[in-house]
């Protein structure tokens, strides 16, 4: 069985959520995913600041963290767009 929802955790790896676990609601999964995206954005900003001040000399990891944050944000925006499109389609259905 394929799990319909996957999350990107703060380390950037993908973990599939279990559909058999009824204790986790969609809202909880969404809140966790948004918090993870926020953490990636904050880490990227911190890396940028440390690079500017000279505390980090490894630009590769800074760029990798920035790319992870960008991809996670783009994924979140696309999920939001799909949810809104589904909601609008449901609202257009005749009763």
N, C-alpha and C positions, 0 to 999 in steps of 0.2 A: 504494500500500500504506500502511495506517495503522500508525504505530508504537505498540505497546501501552503503552509506558512513557514518561511525560514527567516531567521534573524541574524544580523551581523552584530557580534558582540564587540566589546571595547577593544579587543585585541585584533579585530579585523577578520576573524575566522567566522565561518558560517555554521550555525548549529540549527538543526531542524527541530521544530517544536512537535511535541507529541499530541496527536488528536484524540488519544484515549484518555488524557488527563483532563477531567472535567472541572478541576478546581481553578484553572487559569482561564480567565475570560479574555475575549478579544480586546477589550479596553486595557487590560493589564499588559497584554502582549504589545499593544500599540504604545503605551506609556513607556515600557521598557525599551522598545526600539527607538523611540524619540530621545530618551535619556542617553542611549548608547551613541546616537548620532551627535548629540550635544557634547558628550565626552570626547568624541573624536575631533570635533571642531575646536574645543578648548585646548586639547593636546597640540593640535596643529598651530594654534595661535601662540601657545607657550613656546613651542619649538622655534617659531618665527622670531619671537622676541629674543630667545636665547642665541639664535644665530646672529641677529643684529648686534647684540651686546658682546659677542665673541665668546660666549660660554660654551657654544657647540661649534666644532670645526667640521663635523661630518654632515655635509649638505645632502648626502644621499638619503639618510634616514629622515631628514626634514622634508625632503621632497616626497618620500614614500608616505609619511604621515599626512601630508597635505593632499596627496592623491586619494588616500583612504577616506579622508574627511569629505573630499569633493564627491567621490563616488557614492558614499553613504547618503549625502545630502541629495544628490540627484535621484537616487533610488527612492528616498522618502518623498520627494516631490512627485515622482511618477506614480507611486502608490496612492498619494493623495488625489492625484488627477483621476486615477482609475476608480477610486471610491466615490468621488464626486460624479463621475460619468455614470456609474451604476445607480447612484441615488437619483440622478436626474431621469434616467431611464425608467426606474420604478415609479417616479412621480408622474410620468407621462402615460403610464398604463391606465386603461379605463377600469373603473370600479364596478 
